[in-house]
């Protein structure tokens, strides 16, 4: 997958992960770039797109997270 992304070089990348394998309230997590790096205008567009995606999923009954959760086992 990394090789494909490297060759394709997309402007926007979105990763939706279901969290149904975890004992967790949320059912989907969203990772989207550009949000944390790149041109400021692209980051603004990325944040807006992520917000729209979260809103759309929520209206469909999901409880989305705007990040990928990392569980720690103690």
PDB file of N, H, CA, C and O in Angstrom:
ATOM      1  N   UNK A   1       0.822  -1.183   0.000  1.00  0.00           N
ATOM      2  CA  UNK A   1       0.000   0.000   0.000  1.00  0.00           C
ATOM      3  C   UNK A   1       0.873   1.257   0.000  1.00  0.00           C
ATOM      4  O   UNK A   1       0.589   2.222  -0.709  1.00  0.00           O
ATOM      5  N   UNK A   2       1.933   1.230   0.800  1.00  0.00           N
ATOM      6  H   UNK A   2       2.164   0.446   1.375  1.00  0.00           H
ATOM      7  CA  UNK A   2       2.827   2.398   0.833  1.00  0.00           C
ATOM      8  C   UNK A   2       3.478   2.649  -0.527  1.00  0.00           C
ATOM      9  O   UNK A   2       3.659   3.799  -0.926  1.00  0.00           O
ATOM     10  N   UNK A   3       3.826   1.588  -1.231  1.00  0.00           N
ATOM     11  H   UNK A   3       3.679   0.654  -0.907  1.00  0.00           H
ATOM     12  CA  UNK A   3       4.419   1.737  -2.564  1.00  0.00           C
ATOM     13  C   UNK A   3       3.404   2.376  -3.516  1.00  0.00           C
ATOM     14  O   UNK A   3       3.760   3.261  -4.294  1.00  0.00           O
ATOM     15  N   UNK A   4       2.153   1.938  -3.460  1.00  0.00           N
ATOM     16  H   UNK A   4       1.864   1.219  -2.828  1.00  0.00           H
ATOM     17  CA  UNK A   4       1.106   2.510  -4.296  1.00  0.00           C
ATOM     18  C   UNK A   4       0.911   3.995  -3.995  1.00  0.00           C
ATOM     19  O   UNK A   4       0.838   4.813  -4.911  1.00  0.00           O
ATOM     20  N   UNK A   5       0.827   4.336  -2.725  1.00  0.00           N
ATOM     21  H   UNK A   5       0.886   3.671  -1.980  1.00  0.00           H
ATOM     22  CA  UNK A   5       0.652   5.740  -2.344  1.00  0.00           C
ATOM     23  C   UNK A   5       1.854   6.567  -2.783  1.00  0.00           C
ATOM     24  O   UNK A   5       1.700   7.697  -3.246  1.00  0.00           O
ATOM     25  N   UNK A   6       3.061   5.998  -2.636  1.00  0.00           N
ATOM     26  H   UNK A   6       3.186   5.080  -2.260  1.00  0.00           H
ATOM     27  CA  UNK A   6       4.265   6.703  -3.076  1.00  0.00           C
ATOM     28  C   UNK A   6       4.268   6.986  -4.563  1.00  0.00           C
ATOM     29  O   UNK A   6       4.681   8.065  -4.988  1.00  0.00           O
ATOM     30  N   UNK A   7       3.809   6.026  -5.367  1.00  0.00           N
ATOM     31  H   UNK A   7       3.473   5.150  -5.022  1.00  0.00           H
ATOM     32  CA  UNK A   7       3.753   6.226  -6.819  1.00  0.00           C
ATOM     33  C   UNK A   7       2.634   7.178  -7.213  1.00  0.00           C
ATOM     34  O   UNK A   7       2.801   8.015  -8.099  1.00  0.00           O
ATOM     35  N   UNK A   8       1.507   7.044  -6.555  1.00  0.00           N
ATOM     36  H   UNK A   8       1.371   6.363  -5.836  1.00  0.00           H
ATOM     37  CA  UNK A   8       0.324   7.826  -6.897  1.00  0.00           C
ATOM     38  C   UNK A   8       0.447   9.263  -6.398  1.00  0.00           C
ATOM     39  O   UNK A   8       0.024  10.193  -7.085  1.00  0.00           O
ATOM     40  N   UNK A   9       1.022   9.453  -5.207  1.00  0.00           N
ATOM     41  H   UNK A   9       1.365   8.698  -4.649  1.00  0.00           H
ATOM     42  CA  UNK A   9       1.238  10.760  -4.592  1.00  0.00           C
ATOM     43  C   UNK A   9      -0.053  11.581  -4.515  1.00  0.00           C
ATOM     44  O   UNK A   9      -0.132  12.656  -5.108  1.00  0.00           O
ATOM     45  N   UNK A  10      -1.070  11.083  -3.786  1.00  0.00           N
ATOM     46  H   UNK A  10      -1.006  10.209  -3.304  1.00  0.00           H
ATOM     47  CA  UNK A  10      -2.351  11.800  -3.717  1.00  0.00           C
ATOM     48  C   UNK A  10      -2.246  13.103  -2.922  1.00  0.00           C
ATOM     49  O   UNK A  10      -1.374  13.247  -2.065  1.00  0.00           O
ATOM     50  N   UNK A  11      -3.121  14.027  -3.207  1.00  0.00           N
ATOM     51  H   UNK A  11      -3.830  13.910  -3.903  1.00  0.00           H
ATOM     52  CA  UNK A  11      -3.190  15.281  -2.459  1.00  0.00           C
ATOM     53  C   UNK A  11      -3.909  15.052  -1.138  1.00  0.00           C
ATOM     54  O   UNK A  11      -3.543  15.634  -0.117  1.00  0.00           O
ATOM     55  N   UNK A  12      -4.938  14.198  -1.158  1.00  0.00           N
ATOM     56  H   UNK A  12      -5.236  13.725  -1.988  1.00  0.00           H
ATOM     57  CA  UNK A  12      -5.723  13.893   0.045  1.00  0.00           C
ATOM     58  C   UNK A  12      -5.710  12.384   0.257  1.00  0.00           C
ATOM     59  O   UNK A  12      -5.847  11.609  -0.690  1.00  0.00           O
ATOM     60  N   UNK A  13      -5.543  11.985   1.503  1.00  0.00           N
ATOM     61  H   UNK A  13      -5.432  12.614   2.272  1.00  0.00           H
ATOM     62  CA  UNK A  13      -5.565  10.572   1.864  1.00  0.00           C
ATOM     63  C   UNK A  13      -6.495  10.414   3.059  1.00  0.00           C
ATOM     64  O   UNK A  13      -6.346  11.111   4.062  1.00  0.00           O
ATOM     65  N   UNK A  14      -7.453   9.499   2.954  1.00  0.00           N
ATOM     66  H   UNK A  14      -7.574   8.932   2.139  1.00  0.00           H
ATOM     67  CA  UNK A  14      -8.383   9.233   4.045  1.00  0.00           C
ATOM     68  C   UNK A  14      -8.362   7.755   4.373  1.00  0.00           C
ATOM     69  O   UNK A  14      -8.465   6.908   3.485  1.00  0.00           O
ATOM     70  N   UNK A  15      -8.229   7.448   5.655  1.00  0.00           N
ATOM     71  H   UNK A  15      -8.146   8.136   6.376  1.00  0.00           H
ATOM     72  CA  UNK A  15      -8.232   6.075   6.133  1.00  0.00           C
ATOM     73  C   UNK A  15      -9.358   5.932   7.145  1.00  0.00           C
ATOM     74  O   UNK A  15      -9.341   6.582   8.190  1.00  0.00           O
ATOM     75  N   UNK A  16     -10.330   5.089   6.844  1.00  0.00           N
ATOM     76  H   UNK A  16     -10.343   4.560   5.995  1.00  0.00           H
ATOM     77  CA  UNK A  16     -11.419   4.812   7.777  1.00  0.00           C
ATOM     78  C   UNK A  16     -11.184   3.416   8.351  1.00  0.00           C
ATOM     79  O   UNK A  16     -11.040   2.445   7.609  1.00  0.00           O
ATOM     80  N   UNK A  17     -11.147   3.331   9.659  1.00  0.00           N
ATOM     81  H   UNK A  17     -11.263   4.120  10.262  1.00  0.00           H
ATOM     82  CA  UNK A  17     -10.958   2.056  10.350  1.00  0.00           C
ATOM     83  C   UNK A  17     -12.171   1.765  11.214  1.00  0.00           C
ATOM     84  O   UNK A  17     -12.603   2.614  11.993  1.00  0.00           O
ATOM     85  N   UNK A  18     -12.715   0.576  11.078  1.00  0.00           N
ATOM     86  H   UNK A  18     -12.364  -0.114  10.445  1.00  0.00           H
ATOM     87  CA  UNK A  18     -13.774   0.190  12.010  1.00  0.00           C
ATOM     88  C   UNK A  18     -13.116  -0.221  13.313  1.00  0.00           C
ATOM     89  O   UNK A  18     -12.023  -0.787  13.317  1.00  0.00           O
ATOM     90  N   UNK A  19     -13.778   0.061  14.400  1.00  0.00           N
ATOM     91  H   UNK A  19     -14.666   0.521  14.396  1.00  0.00           H
ATOM     92  CA  UNK A  19     -13.223  -0.260  15.723  1.00  0.00           C
ATOM     93  C   UNK A  19     -14.060  -1.326  16.416  1.00  0.00           C
ATOM     94  O   UNK A  19     -14.068  -1.415  17.644  1.00  0.00           O
ATOM     95  N   UNK A  20     -14.770  -2.142  15.621  1.00  0.00           N
ATOM     96  H   UNK A  20     -14.763  -2.070  14.624  1.00  0.00           H
ATOM     97  CA  UNK A  20     -15.666  -3.134  16.204  1.00  0.00           C
ATOM     98  C   UNK A  20     -14.950  -4.294  16.891  1.00  0.00           C
ATOM     99  O   UNK A  20     -15.592  -5.079  17.589  1.00  0.00           O
ATOM    100  N   UNK A  21     -13.654  -4.420  16.711  1.00  0.00           N
ATOM    101  H   UNK A  21     -13.133  -3.783  16.143  1.00  0.00           H
ATOM    102  CA  UNK A  21     -12.919  -5.486  17.379  1.00  0.00           C
ATOM    103  C   UNK A  21     -12.524  -5.124  18.794  1.00  0.00           C
ATOM    104  O   UNK A  21     -12.028  -5.974  19.535  1.00  0.00           O
ATOM    105  N   UNK A  22     -12.733  -3.887  19.180  1.00  0.00           N
ATOM    106  H   UNK A  22     -13.136  -3.197  18.578  1.00  0.00           H
ATOM    107  CA  UNK A  22     -12.343  -3.405  20.512  1.00  0.00           C
ATOM    108  C   UNK A  22     -13.586  -3.177  21.362  1.00  0.00           C
ATOM    109  O   UNK A  22     -14.667  -2.903  20.842  1.00  0.00           O
ATOM    110  N   UNK A  23     -13.421  -3.291  22.643  1.00  0.00           N
ATOM    111  H   UNK A  23     -12.543  -3.513  23.065  1.00  0.00           H
ATOM    112  CA  UNK A  23     -14.488  -2.949  23.584  1.00  0.00           C
ATOM    113  C   UNK A  23     -14.477  -1.436  23.701  1.00  0.00           C
ATOM    114  O   UNK A  23     -13.866  -0.873  24.609  1.00  0.00           O
ATOM    115  N   UNK A  24     -15.161  -0.786  22.771  1.00  0.00           N
ATOM    116  H   UNK A  24     -15.658  -1.243  22.034  1.00  0.00           H
ATOM    117  CA  UNK A  24     -14.999   0.644  22.599  1.00  0.00           C
ATOM    118  C   UNK A  24     -16.297   1.232  22.087  1.00  0.00           C
ATOM    119  O   UNK A  24     -16.954   0.623  21.242  1.00  0.00           O
ATOM    120  N   UNK A  25     -16.679   2.381  22.567  1.00  0.00           N
ATOM    121  H   UNK A  25     -16.145   2.876  23.253  1.00  0.00           H
ATOM    122  CA  UNK A  25     -17.946   3.007  22.197  1.00  0.00           C
ATOM    123  C   UNK A  25     -17.999   3.440  20.733  1.00  0.00           C
ATOM    124  O   UNK A  25     -19.025   3.274  20.072  1.00  0.00           O
ATOM    125  N   UNK A  26     -16.910   3.989  20.231  1.00  0.00           N
ATOM    126  H   UNK A  26     -16.077   4.124  20.768  1.00  0.00           H
ATOM    127  CA  UNK A  26     -16.874   4.508  18.859  1.00  0.00           C
ATOM    128  C   UNK A  26     -16.769   3.355  17.861  1.00  0.00           C
ATOM    129  O   UNK A  26     -16.149   2.333  18.155  1.00  0.00           O
ATOM    130  N   UNK A  27     -17.376   3.519  16.680  1.00  0.00           N
ATOM    131  H   UNK A  27     -17.879   4.349  16.442  1.00  0.00           H
ATOM    132  CA  UNK A  27     -17.391   2.425  15.713  1.00  0.00           C
ATOM    133  C   UNK A  27     -16.505   2.638  14.489  1.00  0.00           C
ATOM    134  O   UNK A  27     -16.288   1.707  13.714  1.00  0.00           O
ATOM    135  N   UNK A  28     -15.992   3.850  14.309  1.00  0.00           N
ATOM    136  H   UNK A  28     -16.168   4.606  14.939  1.00  0.00           H
ATOM    137  CA  UNK A  28     -15.114   4.110  13.173  1.00  0.00           C
ATOM    138  C   UNK A  28     -14.156   5.247  13.539  1.00  0.00           C
ATOM    139  O   UNK A  28     -14.527   6.206  14.214  1.00  0.00           O
ATOM    140  N   UNK A  29     -12.910   5.109  13.070  1.00  0.00           N
ATOM    141  H   UNK A  29     -12.608   4.329  12.521  1.00  0.00           H
ATOM    142  CA  UNK A  29     -11.944   6.193  13.260  1.00  0.00           C
ATOM    143  C   UNK A  29     -11.509   6.686  11.885  1.00  0.00           C
ATOM    144  O   UNK A  29     -11.466   5.930  10.915  1.00  0.00           O
ATOM    145  N   UNK A  30     -11.188   7.973  11.833  1.00  0.00           N
ATOM    146  H   UNK A  30     -11.223   8.587  12.621  1.00  0.00           H
ATOM    147  CA  UNK A  30     -10.843   8.614  10.567  1.00  0.00           C
ATOM    148  C   UNK A  30      -9.473   9.270  10.690  1.00  0.00           C
ATOM    149  O   UNK A  30      -9.231  10.090  11.576  1.00  0.00           O
ATOM    150  N   UNK A  31      -8.592   8.889   9.786  1.00  0.00           N
ATOM    151  H   UNK A  31      -8.788   8.222   9.067  1.00  0.00           H
ATOM    152  CA  UNK A  31      -7.305   9.559   9.659  1.00  0.00           C
ATOM    153  C   UNK A  31      -7.289  10.183   8.275  1.00  0.00           C
ATOM    154  O   UNK A  31      -7.527   9.500   7.279  1.00  0.00           O
ATOM    155  N   UNK A  32      -7.011  11.465   8.209  1.00  0.00           N
ATOM    156  H   UNK A  32      -6.817  12.020   9.018  1.00  0.00           H
ATOM    157  CA  UNK A  32      -7.048  12.170   6.936  1.00  0.00           C
ATOM    158  C   UNK A  32      -5.868  13.127   6.872  1.00  0.00           C
ATOM    159  O   UNK A  32      -5.573  13.828   7.839  1.00  0.00           O
ATOM    160  N   UNK A  33      -5.218  13.150   5.762  1.00  0.00           N
ATOM    161  H   UNK A  33      -5.458  12.580   4.976  1.00  0.00           H
ATOM    162  CA  UNK A  33      -4.167  14.135   5.496  1.00  0.00           C
ATOM    163  C   UNK A  33      -4.466  14.791   4.173  1.00  0.00           C
ATOM    164  O   UNK A  33      -4.950  14.122   3.260  1.00  0.00           O
ATOM    165  N   UNK A  34      -4.200  16.065   4.031  1.00  0.00           N
ATOM    166  H   UNK A  34      -3.808  16.609   4.772  1.00  0.00           H
ATOM    167  CA  UNK A  34      -3.395  16.940   4.878  1.00  0.00           C
ATOM    168  C   UNK A  34      -4.215  17.581   5.999  1.00  0.00           C
ATOM    169  O   UNK A  34      -5.190  18.287   5.739  1.00  0.00           O
ATOM    170  N   UNK A  35      -3.822  17.335   7.213  1.00  0.00           N
ATOM    171  H   UNK A  35      -3.030  16.762   7.424  1.00  0.00           H
ATOM    172  CA  UNK A  35      -4.387  17.973   8.398  1.00  0.00           C
ATOM    173  C   UNK A  35      -3.261  18.518   9.263  1.00  0.00           C
ATOM    174  O   UNK A  35      -3.361  19.616   9.810  1.00  0.00           O
ATOM    175  N   UNK A  36      -2.186  17.741   9.382  1.00  0.00           N
ATOM    176  H   UNK A  36      -2.105  16.849   8.937  1.00  0.00           H
ATOM    177  CA  UNK A  36      -1.081  18.106  10.267  1.00  0.00           C
ATOM    178  C   UNK A  36       0.182  18.560   9.541  1.00  0.00           C
ATOM    179  O   UNK A  36       1.135  19.003  10.183  1.00  0.00           O
ATOM    180  N   UNK A  37       0.203  18.457   8.219  1.00  0.00           N
ATOM    181  H   UNK A  37      -0.571  18.098   7.698  1.00  0.00           H
ATOM    182  CA  UNK A  37       1.419  18.847   7.500  1.00  0.00           C
ATOM    183  C   UNK A  37       1.038  19.421   6.140  1.00  0.00           C
ATOM    184  O   UNK A  37      -0.093  19.273   5.678  1.00  0.00           O
ATOM    185  N   UNK A  38       1.999  20.073   5.517  1.00  0.00           N
ATOM    186  H   UNK A  38       2.918  20.193   5.891  1.00  0.00           H
ATOM    187  CA  UNK A  38       1.777  20.626   4.186  1.00  0.00           C
ATOM    188  C   UNK A  38       1.333  22.072   4.226  1.00  0.00           C
ATOM    189  O   UNK A  38       1.349  22.732   5.265  1.00  0.00           O
ATOM    190  N   UNK A  39       0.941  22.529   3.076  1.00  0.00           N
ATOM    191  H   UNK A  39       0.928  21.993   2.232  1.00  0.00           H
ATOM    192  CA  UNK A  39       0.499  23.901   2.877  1.00  0.00           C
ATOM    193  C   UNK A  39      -0.692  24.217   3.790  1.00  0.00           C
ATOM    194  O   UNK A  39      -1.576  23.381   3.975  1.00  0.00           O
ATOM    195  N   UNK A  40      -0.709  25.418   4.354  1.00  0.00           N
ATOM    196  H   UNK A  40       0.009  26.098   4.204  1.00  0.00           H
ATOM    197  CA  UNK A  40      -1.752  25.817   5.306  1.00  0.00           C
ATOM    198  C   UNK A  40      -3.145  25.745   4.684  1.00  0.00           C
ATOM    199  O   UNK A  40      -4.092  25.338   5.356  1.00  0.00           O
ATOM    200  N   UNK A  41      -3.287  26.128   3.430  1.00  0.00           N
ATOM    201  H   UNK A  41      -2.517  26.459   2.884  1.00  0.00           H
ATOM    202  CA  UNK A  41      -4.600  26.080   2.781  1.00  0.00           C
ATOM    203  C   UNK A  41      -5.064  24.639   2.566  1.00  0.00           C
ATOM    204  O   UNK A  41      -6.252  24.341   2.692  1.00  0.00           O
ATOM    205  N   UNK A  42      -4.127  23.748   2.243  1.00  0.00           N
ATOM    206  H   UNK A  42      -3.162  23.990   2.141  1.00  0.00           H
ATOM    207  CA  UNK A  42      -4.487  22.336   2.114  1.00  0.00           C
ATOM    208  C   UNK A  42      -4.874  21.750   3.472  1.00  0.00           C
ATOM    209  O   UNK A  42      -5.788  20.930   3.556  1.00  0.00           O
ATOM    210  N   UNK A  43      -4.183  22.166   4.531  1.00  0.00           N
ATOM    211  H   UNK A  43      -3.440  22.832   4.462  1.00  0.00           H
ATOM    212  CA  UNK A  43      -4.548  21.686   5.871  1.00  0.00           C
ATOM    213  C   UNK A  43      -5.949  22.154   6.249  1.00  0.00           C
ATOM    214  O   UNK A  43      -6.723  21.392   6.830  1.00  0.00           O
ATOM    215  N   UNK A  44      -6.276  23.394   5.924  1.00  0.00           N
ATOM    216  H   UNK A  44      -5.648  24.013   5.452  1.00  0.00           H
ATOM    217  CA  UNK A  44      -7.631  23.900   6.186  1.00  0.00           C
ATOM    218  C   UNK A  44      -8.661  23.077   5.424  1.00  0.00           C
ATOM    219  O   UNK A  44      -9.701  22.713   5.974  1.00  0.00           O
ATOM    220  N   UNK A  45      -8.373  22.786   4.164  1.00  0.00           N
ATOM    221  H   UNK A  45      -7.528  23.081   3.717  1.00  0.00           H
ATOM    222  CA  UNK A  45      -9.285  21.971   3.351  1.00  0.00           C
ATOM    223  C   UNK A  45      -9.399  20.560   3.929  1.00  0.00           C
ATOM    224  O   UNK A  45     -10.486  19.984   3.956  1.00  0.00           O
ATOM    225  N   UNK A  46      -8.282  20.009   4.387  1.00  0.00           N
ATOM    226  H   UNK A  46      -7.399  20.477   4.365  1.00  0.00           H
ATOM    227  CA  UNK A  46      -8.294  18.683   4.996  1.00  0.00           C
ATOM    228  C   UNK A  46      -9.129  18.642   6.262  1.00  0.00           C
ATOM    229  O   UNK A  46      -9.898  17.704   6.472  1.00  0.00           O
ATOM    230  N   UNK A  47      -8.984  19.653   7.106  1.00  0.00           N
ATOM    231  H   UNK A  47      -8.359  20.415   6.936  1.00  0.00           H
ATOM    232  CA  UNK A  47      -9.794  19.729   8.331  1.00  0.00           C
ATOM    233  C   UNK A  47     -11.281  19.857   8.007  1.00  0.00           C
ATOM    234  O   UNK A  47     -12.119  19.233   8.657  1.00  0.00           O
ATOM    235  N   UNK A  48     -11.604  20.668   7.001  1.00  0.00           N
ATOM    236  H   UNK A  48     -10.923  21.175   6.472  1.00  0.00           H
ATOM    237  CA  UNK A  48     -13.004  20.829   6.602  1.00  0.00           C
ATOM    238  C   UNK A  48     -13.564  19.513   6.061  1.00  0.00           C
ATOM    239  O   UNK A  48     -14.686  19.130   6.396  1.00  0.00           O
ATOM    240  N   UNK A  49     -12.792  18.825   5.233  1.00  0.00           N
ATOM    241  H   UNK A  49     -11.881  19.135   4.962  1.00  0.00           H
ATOM    242  CA  UNK A  49     -13.231  17.554   4.676  1.00  0.00           C
ATOM    243  C   UNK A  49     -13.428  16.520   5.777  1.00  0.00           C
ATOM    244  O   UNK A  49     -14.417  15.787   5.773  1.00  0.00           O
ATOM    245  N   UNK A  50     -12.491  16.459   6.718  1.00  0.00           N
ATOM    246  H   UNK A  50     -11.687  17.055   6.721  1.00  0.00           H
ATOM    247  CA  UNK A  50     -12.618  15.523   7.835  1.00  0.00           C
ATOM    248  C   UNK A  50     -13.879  15.839   8.647  1.00  0.00           C
ATOM    249  O   UNK A  50     -14.605  14.926   9.038  1.00  0.00           O
ATOM    250  N   UNK A  51     -14.143  17.121   8.901  1.00  0.00           N
ATOM    251  H   UNK A  51     -13.553  17.863   8.583  1.00  0.00           H
ATOM    252  CA  UNK A  51     -15.335  17.521   9.634  1.00  0.00           C
ATOM    253  C   UNK A  51     -16.614  17.119   8.911  1.00  0.00           C
ATOM    254  O   UNK A  51     -17.561  16.637   9.532  1.00  0.00           O
ATOM    255  N   UNK A  52     -16.638  17.321   7.599  1.00  0.00           N
ATOM    256  H   UNK A  52     -15.869  17.713   7.094  1.00  0.00           H
ATOM    257  CA  UNK A  52     -17.806  16.931   6.801  1.00  0.00           C
ATOM    258  C   UNK A  52     -18.012  15.422   6.834  1.00  0.00           C
ATOM    259  O   UNK A  52     -19.143  14.948   6.942  1.00  0.00           O
ATOM    260  N   UNK A  53     -16.931  14.676   6.743  1.00  0.00           N
ATOM    261  H   UNK A  53     -16.012  15.061   6.656  1.00  0.00           H
ATOM    262  CA  UNK A  53     -17.012  13.219   6.781  1.00  0.00           C
ATOM    263  C   UNK A  53     -17.522  12.731   8.135  1.00  0.00           C
ATOM    264  O   UNK A  53     -18.360  11.832   8.199  1.00  0.00           O
ATOM    265  N   UNK A  54     -17.022  13.318   9.205  1.00  0.00           N
ATOM    266  H   UNK A  54     -16.341  14.049   9.153  1.00  0.00           H
ATOM    267  CA  UNK A  54     -17.477  12.966  10.548  1.00  0.00           C
ATOM    268  C   UNK A  54     -18.963  13.283  10.701  1.00  0.00           C
ATOM    269  O   UNK A  54     -19.719  12.463  11.223  1.00  0.00           O
ATOM    270  N   UNK A  55     -19.382  14.448  10.256  1.00  0.00           N
ATOM    271  H   UNK A  55     -18.768  15.114   9.832  1.00  0.00           H
ATOM    272  CA  UNK A  55     -20.796  14.830  10.340  1.00  0.00           C
ATOM    273  C   UNK A  55     -21.680  13.874   9.544  1.00  0.00           C
ATOM    274  O   UNK A  55     -22.737  13.458  10.017  1.00  0.00           O
ATOM    275  N   UNK A  56     -21.244  13.528   8.340  1.00  0.00           N
ATOM    276  H   UNK A  56     -20.385  13.865   7.955  1.00  0.00           H
ATOM    277  CA  UNK A  56     -22.025  12.620   7.485  1.00  0.00           C
ATOM    278  C   UNK A  56     -22.163  11.249   8.139  1.00  0.00           C
ATOM    279  O   UNK A  56     -23.255  10.680   8.161  1.00  0.00           O
ATOM    280  N   UNK A  57     -21.067  10.717   8.669  1.00  0.00           N
ATOM    281  H   UNK A  57     -20.180  11.179   8.651  1.00  0.00           H
ATOM    282  CA  UNK A  57     -21.114   9.415   9.336  1.00  0.00           C
ATOM    283  C   UNK A  57     -22.004   9.468  10.576  1.00  0.00           C
ATOM    284  O   UNK A  57     -22.737   8.521  10.857  1.00  0.00           O
ATOM    285  N   UNK A  58     -21.942  10.567  11.309  1.00  0.00           N
ATOM    286  H   UNK A  58     -21.346  11.337  11.081  1.00  0.00           H
ATOM    287  CA  UNK A  58     -22.762  10.710  12.514  1.00  0.00           C
ATOM    288  C   UNK A  58     -24.248  10.743  12.165  1.00  0.00           C
ATOM    289  O   UNK A  58     -25.064  10.168  12.886  1.00  0.00           O
ATOM    290  N   UNK A  59     -24.608  11.408  11.072  1.00  0.00           N
ATOM    291  H   UNK A  59     -23.945  11.876  10.487  1.00  0.00           H
ATOM    292  CA  UNK A  59     -26.025  11.441  10.679  1.00  0.00           C
ATOM    293  C   UNK A  59     -26.518  10.071  10.234  1.00  0.00           C
ATOM    294  O   UNK A  59     -27.722   9.812  10.224  1.00  0.00           O
ATOM    295  N   UNK A  60     -25.586   9.191   9.865  1.00  0.00           N
ATOM    296  H   UNK A  60     -24.609   9.401   9.874  1.00  0.00           H
ATOM    297  CA  UNK A  60     -25.943   7.836   9.456  1.00  0.00           C
ATOM    298  C   UNK A  60     -25.942   6.868  10.635  1.00  0.00           C
ATOM    299  O   UNK A  60     -26.142   5.667  10.456  1.00  0.00           O
ATOM    300  N   UNK A  61     -25.715   7.392  11.847  1.00  0.00           N
ATOM    301  H   UNK A  61     -25.553   8.368  11.993  1.00  0.00           H
ATOM    302  CA  UNK A  61     -25.779   6.558  13.037  1.00  0.00           C
ATOM    303  C   UNK A  61     -24.451   6.093  13.591  1.00  0.00           C
ATOM    304  O   UNK A  61     -24.429   5.359  14.579  1.00  0.00           O
ATOM    305  N   UNK A  62     -23.352   6.490  12.997  1.00  0.00           N
ATOM    306  H   UNK A  62     -23.370   7.086  12.194  1.00  0.00           H
ATOM    307  CA  UNK A  62     -22.030   6.110  13.508  1.00  0.00           C
ATOM    308  C   UNK A  62     -21.589   7.065  14.603  1.00  0.00           C
ATOM    309  O   UNK A  62     -22.147   8.149  14.772  1.00  0.00           O
ATOM    310  N   UNK A  63     -20.583   6.641  15.336  1.00  0.00           N
ATOM    311  H   UNK A  63     -20.130   5.760  15.199  1.00  0.00           H
ATOM    312  CA  UNK A  63     -19.955   7.483  16.346  1.00  0.00           C
ATOM    313  C   UNK A  63     -18.467   7.563  15.991  1.00  0.00           C
ATOM    314  O   UNK A  63     -17.646   6.857  16.576  1.00  0.00           O
ATOM    315  N   UNK A  64     -18.123   8.433  15.024  1.00  0.00           N
ATOM    316  H   UNK A  64     -18.789   9.007  14.549  1.00  0.00           H
ATOM    317  CA  UNK A  64     -16.756   8.485  14.511  1.00  0.00           C
ATOM    318  C   UNK A  64     -15.790   9.256  15.414  1.00  0.00           C
ATOM    319  O   UNK A  64     -16.176  10.159  16.157  1.00  0.00           O
ATOM    320  N   UNK A  65     -14.520   8.862  15.317  1.00  0.00           N
ATOM    321  H   UNK A  65     -14.207   8.129  14.713  1.00  0.00           H
ATOM    322  CA  UNK A  65     -13.416   9.558  15.978  1.00  0.00           C
ATOM    323  C   UNK A  65     -12.560  10.242  14.923  1.00  0.00           C
ATOM    324  O   UNK A  65     -12.381   9.682  13.842  1.00  0.00           O
ATOM    325  N   UNK A  66     -12.021  11.436  15.193  1.00  0.00           N
ATOM    326  H   UNK A  66     -12.166  11.891  16.071  1.00  0.00           H
ATOM    327  CA  UNK A  66     -11.170  12.119  14.223  1.00  0.00           C
ATOM    328  C   UNK A  66      -9.695  11.704  14.321  1.00  0.00           C
ATOM    329  O   UNK A  66      -8.814  12.461  13.914  1.00  0.00           O
ATOM    330  N   UNK A  67      -9.424  10.523  14.851  1.00  0.00           N
ATOM    331  H   UNK A  67     -10.140   9.908  15.183  1.00  0.00           H
ATOM    332  CA  UNK A  67      -8.060  10.002  14.963  1.00  0.00           C
ATOM    333  C   UNK A  67      -8.128   8.490  15.125  1.00  0.00           C
ATOM    334  O   UNK A  67      -9.198   7.942  15.391  1.00  0.00           O
ATOM    335  N   UNK A  68      -7.002   7.814  14.968  1.00  0.00           N
ATOM    336  H   UNK A  68      -6.132   8.259  14.752  1.00  0.00           H
ATOM    337  CA  UNK A  68      -6.937   6.378  15.161  1.00  0.00           C
ATOM    338  C   UNK A  68      -6.538   6.112  16.604  1.00  0.00           C
ATOM    339  O   UNK A  68      -5.454   6.512  17.027  1.00  0.00           O
ATOM    340  N   UNK A  69      -7.401   5.439  17.369  1.00  0.00           N
ATOM    341  H   UNK A  69      -8.281   5.114  17.025  1.00  0.00           H
ATOM    342  CA  UNK A  69      -7.074   5.219  18.775  1.00  0.00           C
ATOM    343  C   UNK A  69      -5.975   4.172  18.948  1.00  0.00           C
ATOM    344  O   UNK A  69      -5.884   3.201  18.195  1.00  0.00           O
ATOM    345  N   UNK A  70      -5.168   4.397  19.937  1.00  0.00           N
ATOM    346  H   UNK A  70      -5.242   5.186  20.548  1.00  0.00           H
ATOM    347  CA  UNK A  70      -4.107   3.451  20.277  1.00  0.00           C
ATOM    348  C   UNK A  70      -4.383   2.947  21.676  1.00  0.00           C
ATOM    349  O   UNK A  70      -4.396   3.722  22.632  1.00  0.00           O
ATOM    350  N   UNK A  71      -4.602   1.662  21.794  1.00  0.00           N
ATOM    351  H   UNK A  71      -4.592   1.033  21.017  1.00  0.00           H
ATOM    352  CA  UNK A  71      -4.932   1.068  23.077  1.00  0.00           C
ATOM    353  C   UNK A  71      -3.673   0.583  23.772  1.00  0.00           C
ATOM    354  O   UNK A  71      -2.804  -0.017  23.138  1.00  0.00           O
ATOM    355  N   UNK A  72      -3.570   0.833  25.051  1.00  0.00           N
ATOM    356  H   UNK A  72      -4.276   1.320  25.566  1.00  0.00           H
ATOM    357  CA  UNK A  72      -2.410   0.417  25.834  1.00  0.00           C
ATOM    358  C   UNK A  72      -2.867  -0.702  26.753  1.00  0.00           C
ATOM    359  O   UNK A  72      -3.874  -0.579  27.450  1.00  0.00           O
ATOM    360  N   UNK A  73      -2.118  -1.789  26.745  1.00  0.00           N
ATOM    361  H   UNK A  73      -1.300  -1.889  26.179  1.00  0.00           H
ATOM    362  CA  UNK A  73      -2.423  -2.934  27.595  1.00  0.00           C
ATOM    363  C   UNK A  73      -1.459  -2.914  28.777  1.00  0.00           C
ATOM    364  O   UNK A  73      -0.250  -3.070  28.608  1.00  0.00           O
ATOM    365  N   UNK A  74      -2.012  -2.720  29.981  1.00  0.00           N
ATOM    366  H   UNK A  74      -2.995  -2.594  30.118  1.00  0.00           H
ATOM    367  CA  UNK A  74      -1.163  -2.659  31.187  1.00  0.00           C
ATOM    368  C   UNK A  74      -1.179  -3.974  31.906  1.00  0.00           C
ATOM    369  O   UNK A  74      -0.527  -4.120  32.940  1.00  0.00           O
TER     370      UNK A  74
END
